[in-house]
């Protein structure tokens, strides 16, 4: 069985939820404390990335018209020959 480790977004929810919910429970505000902890648990579950398919990001590339070096269309100049014109794919 795999060990569960929270990601960065989950940690950003866990700490405030535990602190605010725990302090509310200690102060006698039981309903507020439980509500904060339940909302925090829901957000931690929502931010879980396991089982979710990765996004298909289209990577666009370009080639230099002079030397054929593969690069990215937003580069100002070709790193090999210094030309400034790219042929986008």
N, CA, C and O atoms as CSV, one atom per row, in Angstrom:
chain,resi,resn,atom,element,x,y,z
A,1,UNK,N,N,0.840,-1.174,0.000
A,1,UNK,CA,C,0.000,0.000,0.000
A,1,UNK,C,C,0.891,1.246,0.000
A,1,UNK,O,O,1.837,1.347,0.781
A,2,UNK,N,N,0.576,2.181,-0.880
A,2,UNK,CA,C,1.377,3.387,-1.016
A,2,UNK,C,C,1.125,4.341,0.152
A,2,UNK,O,O,0.007,4.472,0.650
A,3,UNK,N,N,2.193,4.990,0.562
A,3,UNK,CA,C,2.092,5.947,1.657
A,3,UNK,C,C,1.611,7.290,1.108
A,3,UNK,O,O,2.117,7.767,0.092
A,4,UNK,N,N,0.630,7.898,1.785
A,4,UNK,CA,C,0.075,9.160,1.326
A,4,UNK,C,C,0.948,10.309,1.795
A,4,UNK,O,O,1.288,10.404,2.974
A,5,UNK,N,N,1.304,11.177,0.869
A,5,UNK,CA,C,2.066,12.375,1.195
A,5,UNK,C,C,1.349,13.567,0.576
A,5,UNK,O,O,1.096,13.577,-0.629
A,6,UNK,N,N,1.018,14.572,1.382
A,6,UNK,CA,C,0.323,15.742,0.842
A,6,UNK,C,C,1.208,16.540,-0.112
A,6,UNK,O,O,2.418,16.648,0.088
A,7,UNK,N,N,0.587,17.097,-1.150
A,7,UNK,CA,C,1.332,17.970,-2.047
A,7,UNK,C,C,1.306,19.398,-1.497
A,7,UNK,O,O,0.761,19.641,-0.420
A,8,UNK,N,N,1.890,20.330,-2.227
A,8,UNK,CA,C,2.044,21.693,-1.729
A,8,UNK,C,C,0.692,22.380,-1.520
A,8,UNK,O,O,0.503,23.070,-0.519
A,9,UNK,N,N,-0.237,22.201,-2.441
A,9,UNK,CA,C,-1.559,22.815,-2.280
A,9,UNK,C,C,-2.281,22.260,-1.055
A,9,UNK,O,O,-2.974,22.991,-0.347
A,10,UNK,N,N,-2.112,20.972,-0.814
A,10,UNK,CA,C,-2.760,20.376,0.348
A,10,UNK,C,C,-2.164,20.911,1.645
A,10,UNK,O,O,-2.898,21.157,2.602
A,11,UNK,N,N,-0.841,21.098,1.692
A,11,UNK,CA,C,-0.230,21.657,2.892
A,11,UNK,C,C,-0.722,23.069,3.158
A,11,UNK,O,O,-0.871,23.471,4.312
A,12,UNK,N,N,-0.979,23.837,2.079
A,12,UNK,CA,C,-1.486,25.192,2.246
A,12,UNK,C,C,-2.904,25.213,2.820
A,12,UNK,O,O,-3.355,26.245,3.317
A,13,UNK,N,N,-3.597,24.095,2.754
A,13,UNK,CA,C,-4.932,23.993,3.348
A,13,UNK,C,C,-4.857,23.351,4.732
A,13,UNK,O,O,-5.589,23.745,5.640
A,14,UNK,N,N,-3.989,22.378,4.892
A,14,UNK,CA,C,-3.935,21.614,6.147
A,14,UNK,C,C,-3.571,22.512,7.323
A,14,UNK,O,O,-4.265,22.499,8.339
A,15,UNK,N,N,-2.500,23.289,7.209
A,15,UNK,CA,C,-2.045,24.077,8.360
A,15,UNK,C,C,-3.072,25.095,8.840
A,15,UNK,O,O,-3.368,25.122,10.034
A,16,UNK,N,N,-3.627,25.931,7.971
A,16,UNK,CA,C,-4.628,26.882,8.477
A,16,UNK,C,C,-5.879,26.194,9.012
A,16,UNK,O,O,-6.448,26.638,10.009
A,17,UNK,N,N,-6.314,25.116,8.364
A,17,UNK,CA,C,-7.525,24.428,8.828
A,17,UNK,C,C,-7.311,23.822,10.207
A,17,UNK,O,O,-8.186,23.912,11.068
A,18,UNK,N,N,-6.166,23.211,10.418
A,18,UNK,CA,C,-5.885,22.604,11.731
A,18,UNK,C,C,-5.739,23.683,12.802
A,18,UNK,O,O,-6.258,23.538,13.909
A,19,UNK,N,N,-5.036,24.756,12.472
A,19,UNK,CA,C,-4.846,25.823,13.460
A,19,UNK,C,C,-6.159,26.512,13.818
A,19,UNK,O,O,-6.499,26.634,14.995
A,20,UNK,N,N,-6.894,26.962,12.806
A,20,UNK,CA,C,-8.140,27.685,13.073
A,20,UNK,C,C,-9.185,26.749,13.665
A,20,UNK,O,O,-9.871,27.112,14.621
A,21,UNK,N,N,-9.312,25.555,13.110
A,21,UNK,CA,C,-10.280,24.597,13.641
A,21,UNK,C,C,-9.942,24.159,15.049
A,21,UNK,O,O,-10.824,24.066,15.902
A,22,UNK,N,N,-8.669,23.888,15.300
A,22,UNK,CA,C,-8.255,23.467,16.641
A,22,UNK,C,C,-8.422,24.564,17.678
A,22,UNK,O,O,-8.886,24.306,18.789
A,23,UNK,N,N,-8.047,25.790,17.321
A,23,UNK,CA,C,-8.223,26.900,18.255
A,23,UNK,C,C,-9.701,27.196,18.512
A,23,UNK,O,O,-10.083,27.577,19.619
A,24,UNK,N,N,-10.524,27.017,17.480
A,24,UNK,CA,C,-11.969,27.213,17.675
A,24,UNK,C,C,-12.523,26.166,18.624
A,24,UNK,O,O,-13.354,26.481,19.477
A,25,UNK,N,N,-12.078,24.934,18.488
A,25,UNK,CA,C,-12.541,23.882,19.398
A,25,UNK,C,C,-12.068,24.151,20.828
A,25,UNK,O,O,-12.818,23.941,21.781
A,26,UNK,N,N,-10.832,24.613,20.974
A,26,UNK,CA,C,-10.320,24.926,22.313
A,26,UNK,C,C,-11.054,26.104,22.947
A,26,UNK,O,O,-11.187,26.167,24.169
A,27,UNK,N,N,-11.530,27.035,22.126
A,27,UNK,CA,C,-12.240,28.201,22.638
A,27,UNK,C,C,-13.695,27.899,22.934
A,27,UNK,O,O,-14.416,28.766,23.430
A,28,UNK,N,N,-14.144,26.683,22.638
A,28,UNK,CA,C,-15.527,26.316,22.926
A,28,UNK,C,C,-16.478,26.528,21.773
A,28,UNK,O,O,-17.678,26.294,21.915
A,29,UNK,N,N,-15.971,26.969,20.627
A,29,UNK,CA,C,-16.828,27.155,19.445
A,29,UNK,C,C,-16.803,25.859,18.632
A,29,UNK,O,O,-16.100,25.742,17.629
A,30,UNK,N,N,-17.583,24.907,19.094
A,30,UNK,CA,C,-17.533,23.554,18.543
A,30,UNK,C,C,-18.032,23.520,17.104
A,30,UNK,O,O,-17.404,22.891,16.253
A,31,UNK,N,N,-19.146,24.184,16.818
A,31,UNK,CA,C,-19.701,24.137,15.459
A,31,UNK,C,C,-18.762,24.797,14.448
A,31,UNK,O,O,-18.576,24.286,13.343
A,32,UNK,N,N,-18.180,25.918,14.823
A,32,UNK,CA,C,-17.238,26.592,13.916
A,32,UNK,C,C,-15.996,25.735,13.709
A,32,UNK,O,O,-15.517,25.610,12.582
A,33,UNK,N,N,-15.471,25.147,14.768
A,33,UNK,CA,C,-14.292,24.300,14.668
A,33,UNK,C,C,-14.525,23.090,13.785
A,33,UNK,O,O,-13.686,22.751,12.950
A,34,UNK,N,N,-15.662,22.439,13.968
A,34,UNK,CA,C,-15.986,21.271,13.126
A,34,UNK,C,C,-16.186,21.687,11.685
A,34,UNK,O,O,-15.751,20.987,10.770
A,35,UNK,N,N,-16.850,22.836,11.466
A,35,UNK,CA,C,-17.081,23.310,10.097
A,35,UNK,C,C,-15.755,23.615,9.393
A,35,UNK,O,O,-15.574,23.261,8.228
A,36,UNK,N,N,-14.843,24.261,10.087
A,36,UNK,CA,C,-13.539,24.588,9.490
A,36,UNK,C,C,-12.765,23.312,9.169
A,36,UNK,O,O,-12.159,23.206,8.103
A,37,UNK,N,N,-12.782,22.359,10.070
A,37,UNK,CA,C,-12.068,21.097,9.827
A,37,UNK,C,C,-12.700,20.314,8.673
A,37,UNK,O,O,-11.985,19.709,7.875
A,38,UNK,N,N,-14.028,20.319,8.578
A,38,UNK,CA,C,-14.690,19.613,7.470
A,38,UNK,C,C,-14.420,20.290,6.126
A,38,UNK,O,O,-14.187,19.612,5.125
A,39,UNK,N,N,-14.451,21.611,6.101
A,39,UNK,CA,C,-14.139,22.325,4.861
A,39,UNK,C,C,-12.682,22.087,4.466
A,39,UNK,O,O,-12.381,21.893,3.288
A,40,UNK,N,N,-11.784,22.101,5.443
A,40,UNK,CA,C,-10.373,21.813,5.169
A,40,UNK,C,C,-10.167,20.406,4.632
A,40,UNK,O,O,-9.385,20.196,3.705
A,41,UNK,N,N,-10.877,19.435,5.220
A,41,UNK,CA,C,-10.764,18.052,4.735
A,41,UNK,C,C,-11.282,17.936,3.309
A,41,UNK,O,O,-10.708,17.214,2.493
A,42,UNK,N,N,-12.365,18.646,3.008
A,42,UNK,CA,C,-12.898,18.626,1.644
A,42,UNK,C,C,-11.928,19.227,0.636
A,42,UNK,O,O,-11.775,18.711,-0.471
A,43,UNK,N,N,-11.276,20.316,1.022
A,43,UNK,CA,C,-10.306,20.930,0.119
A,43,UNK,C,C,-9.070,20.060,-0.067
A,43,UNK,O,O,-8.525,19.988,-1.168
A,44,UNK,N,N,-8.627,19.404,0.989
A,44,UNK,CA,C,-7.487,18.488,0.864
A,44,UNK,C,C,-7.843,17.351,-0.083
A,44,UNK,O,O,-7.022,16.953,-0.909
A,45,UNK,N,N,-9.050,16.829,0.028
A,45,UNK,CA,C,-9.495,15.760,-0.869
A,45,UNK,C,C,-9.599,16.280,-2.299
A,45,UNK,O,O,-9.250,15.567,-3.241
A,46,UNK,N,N,-10.076,17.520,-2.474
A,46,UNK,CA,C,-10.243,18.105,-3.806
A,46,UNK,C,C,-8.886,18.334,-4.484
A,46,UNK,O,O,-8.768,18.165,-5.697
A,47,UNK,N,N,-7.866,18.716,-3.710
A,47,UNK,CA,C,-6.550,18.997,-4.275
A,47,UNK,C,C,-5.689,17.750,-4.444
A,47,UNK,O,O,-4.525,17.863,-4.829
A,48,UNK,N,N,-6.222,16.580,-4.171
A,48,UNK,CA,C,-5.456,15.344,-4.344
A,48,UNK,C,C,-5.318,15.052,-5.827
A,48,UNK,O,O,-6.315,15.019,-6.549
A,49,UNK,N,N,-4.095,14.839,-6.288
A,49,UNK,CA,C,-3.852,14.641,-7.719
A,49,UNK,C,C,-3.736,13.174,-8.110
A,49,UNK,O,O,-3.566,12.868,-9.290
A,50,UNK,N,N,-3.823,12.270,-7.160
A,50,UNK,CA,C,-3.710,10.843,-7.506
A,50,UNK,C,C,-4.943,10.405,-8.294
A,50,UNK,O,O,-6.070,10.766,-7.956
A,51,UNK,N,N,-4.717,9.637,-9.330
A,51,UNK,CA,C,-5.809,9.121,-10.143
A,51,UNK,C,C,-6.304,10.081,-11.198
A,51,UNK,O,O,-7.142,9.715,-12.021
A,52,UNK,N,N,-5.808,11.290,-11.191
A,52,UNK,CA,C,-6.232,12.274,-12.175
A,52,UNK,C,C,-5.319,12.187,-13.384
A,52,UNK,O,O,-4.100,12.081,-13.250
A,53,UNK,N,N,-5.915,12.233,-14.556
A,53,UNK,CA,C,-5.120,12.152,-15.776
A,53,UNK,C,C,-4.355,13.453,-15.990
A,53,UNK,O,O,-4.888,14.525,-15.706
A,54,UNK,N,N,-3.126,13.387,-16.480
A,54,UNK,CA,C,-2.361,14.611,-16.730
A,54,UNK,C,C,-2.939,15.383,-17.910
A,54,UNK,O,O,-3.557,14.809,-18.806
A,55,UNK,N,N,-2.727,16.681,-17.892
A,55,UNK,CA,C,-3.202,17.516,-18.982
A,55,UNK,C,C,-2.329,17.294,-20.214
A,55,UNK,O,O,-1.115,17.125,-20.106
A,56,UNK,N,N,-2.954,17.296,-21.366
A,56,UNK,CA,C,-2.210,17.181,-22.619
A,56,UNK,C,C,-1.857,18.584,-23.090
A,56,UNK,O,O,-2.695,19.296,-23.644
A,57,UNK,N,N,-0.621,18.967,-22.866
A,57,UNK,CA,C,-0.172,20.292,-23.242
A,57,UNK,C,C,0.537,20.187,-24.592
A,57,UNK,O,O,1.449,19.379,-24.768
A,58,UNK,N,N,0.110,21.000,-25.521
A,58,UNK,CA,C,0.715,21.001,-26.849
A,58,UNK,C,C,1.981,21.842,-26.796
A,58,UNK,O,O,1.943,23.027,-26.463
A,59,UNK,N,N,3.097,21.216,-27.126
A,59,UNK,CA,C,4.375,21.917,-27.134
A,59,UNK,C,C,4.666,22.312,-28.566
A,59,UNK,O,O,4.826,21.465,-29.445
A,60,UNK,N,N,4.733,23.609,-28.783
A,60,UNK,CA,C,5.005,24.096,-30.126
A,60,UNK,C,C,6.504,24.331,-30.261
A,60,UNK,O,O,7.152,24.836,-29.345
A,61,UNK,N,N,7.036,23.963,-31.398
A,61,UNK,CA,C,8.453,24.183,-31.652
A,61,UNK,C,C,8.611,24.899,-32.986
A,61,UNK,O,O,7.671,25.008,-33.773
A,62,UNK,N,N,9.786,25.367,-33.208
A,62,UNK,CA,C,10.101,26.060,-34.453
A,62,UNK,C,C,11.504,25.662,-34.870
A,62,UNK,O,O,12.307,25.206,-34.056
A,63,UNK,N,N,11.781,25.842,-36.146
A,63,UNK,CA,C,13.125,25.593,-36.656
A,63,UNK,C,C,13.644,26.870,-37.302
A,63,UNK,O,O,12.886,27.666,-37.857
A,64,UNK,N,N,14.935,27.036,-37.214
A,64,UNK,CA,C,15.580,28.192,-37.832
A,64,UNK,C,C,15.560,28.011,-39.348
A,64,UNK,O,O,15.840,26.922,-39.850
A,65,UNK,N,N,15.232,29.069,-40.070
A,65,UNK,CA,C,15.182,28.977,-41.531
A,65,UNK,C,C,16.574,28.856,-42.145
A,65,UNK,O,O,16.718,28.381,-43.271
A,66,UNK,N,N,17.601,29.286,-41.407
A,66,UNK,CA,C,18.952,29.258,-41.956
A,66,UNK,C,C,19.679,27.943,-41.680
A,66,UNK,O,O,20.215,27.325,-42.600
A,67,UNK,N,N,19.699,27.513,-40.407
A,67,UNK,CA,C,20.520,26.345,-40.070
A,67,UNK,C,C,19.700,25.119,-39.672
A,67,UNK,O,O,20.260,24.027,-39.579
A,68,UNK,N,N,18.403,25.257,-39.434
A,68,UNK,CA,C,17.574,24.107,-39.082
A,68,UNK,C,C,17.570,23.752,-37.606
A,68,UNK,O,O,17.027,22.715,-37.225
A,69,UNK,N,N,18.169,24.596,-36.760
A,69,UNK,CA,C,18.194,24.350,-35.310
A,69,UNK,C,C,16.769,24.376,-34.758
A,69,UNK,O,O,15.991,25.274,-35.078
A,70,UNK,N,N,16.431,23.388,-33.929
A,70,UNK,CA,C,15.116,23.342,-33.303
A,70,UNK,C,C,15.127,24.269,-32.095
A,70,UNK,O,O,16.048,24.237,-31.280
A,71,UNK,N,N,14.092,25.092,-31.992
A,71,UNK,CA,C,13.995,26.029,-30.890
A,71,UNK,C,C,12.545,26.301,-30.563
A,71,UNK,O,O,11.663,25.528,-30.936
A,72,UNK,N,N,12.298,27.385,-29.874
A,72,UNK,CA,C,10.952,27.784,-29.513
A,72,UNK,C,C,10.623,29.087,-30.217
A,72,UNK,O,O,11.496,29.939,-30.383
A,73,UNK,N,N,9.366,29.255,-30.636
A,73,UNK,CA,C,9.016,30.426,-31.448
A,73,UNK,C,C,9.201,31.762,-30.720
A,73,UNK,O,O,9.346,32.795,-31.374
A,74,UNK,N,N,9.200,31.765,-29.386
A,74,UNK,CA,C,9.331,33.029,-28.672
A,74,UNK,C,C,10.780,33.464,-28.482
A,74,UNK,O,O,11.025,34.556,-27.970
A,75,UNK,N,N,11.736,32.646,-28.875
A,75,UNK,CA,C,13.141,33.047,-28.780
A,75,UNK,C,C,13.410,34.152,-29.797
A,75,UNK,O,O,12.904,34.109,-30.918
A,76,UNK,N,N,14.197,35.127,-29.406
A,76,UNK,CA,C,14.491,36.238,-30.308
A,76,UNK,C,C,15.454,35.815,-31.413
A,76,UNK,O,O,15.262,36.161,-32.579
A,77,UNK,N,N,16.493,35.063,-31.042
A,77,UNK,CA,C,17.504,34.671,-32.024
A,77,UNK,C,C,17.811,33.187,-31.898
A,77,UNK,O,O,17.611,32.576,-30.849
A,78,UNK,N,N,18.297,32.630,-32.988
A,78,UNK,CA,C,18.722,31.234,-33.009
A,78,UNK,C,C,20.006,31.107,-32.185
A,78,UNK,O,O,20.929,31.902,-32.363
A,79,UNK,N,N,20.080,30.109,-31.278
A,79,UNK,CA,C,21.297,29.963,-30.476
A,79,UNK,C,C,22.506,29.493,-31.289
A,79,UNK,O,O,23.643,29.677,-30.855
A,80,UNK,N,N,22.282,28.896,-32.447
A,80,UNK,CA,C,23.396,28.389,-33.243
A,80,UNK,C,C,23.945,29.445,-34.203
A,80,UNK,O,O,25.146,29.712,-34.211
A,81,UNK,N,N,23.054,30.056,-35.026
A,81,UNK,CA,C,23.566,30.963,-36.059
A,81,UNK,C,C,23.216,32.430,-35.809
A,81,UNK,O,O,23.781,33.309,-36.461
A,82,UNK,N,N,22.299,32.715,-34.881
A,82,UNK,CA,C,21.949,34.095,-34.568
A,82,UNK,C,C,20.888,34.696,-35.464
A,82,UNK,O,O,20.605,35.890,-35.362
A,83,UNK,N,N,20.291,33.900,-36.344
A,83,UNK,CA,C,19.246,34.421,-37.219
A,83,UNK,C,C,17.993,34.739,-36.402
A,83,UNK,O,O,17.767,34.161,-35.339
A,84,UNK,N,N,17.187,35.666,-36.916
A,84,UNK,CA,C,16.010,36.103,-36.182
A,84,UNK,C,C,14.699,35.626,-36.793
A,84,UNK,O,O,13.629,36.055,-36.361
A,85,UNK,N,N,14.760,34.762,-37.770
A,85,UNK,CA,C,13.501,34.298,-38.366
A,85,UNK,C,C,13.325,32.805,-38.124
A,85,UNK,O,O,14.207,31.999,-38.421
A,86,UNK,N,N,12.171,32.460,-37.581
A,86,UNK,CA,C,11.845,31.077,-37.218
A,86,UNK,C,C,10.715,30.588,-38.116
A,86,UNK,O,O,9.860,31.358,-38.555
A,87,UNK,N,N,10.739,29.309,-38.368
A,87,UNK,CA,C,9.668,28.647,-39.110
A,87,UNK,C,C,8.891,27.802,-38.109
A,87,UNK,O,O,9.391,26.782,-37.634
A,88,UNK,N,N,7.675,28.220,-37.790
A,88,UNK,CA,C,6.867,27.525,-36.779
A,88,UNK,C,C,6.270,26.257,-37.357
A,88,UNK,O,O,5.997,26.178,-38.554
A,89,UNK,N,N,6.064,25.250,-36.487
A,89,UNK,CA,C,5.469,23.974,-36.910
A,89,UNK,C,C,4.037,23.915,-36.460
A,89,UNK,O,O,3.351,22.926,-36.713
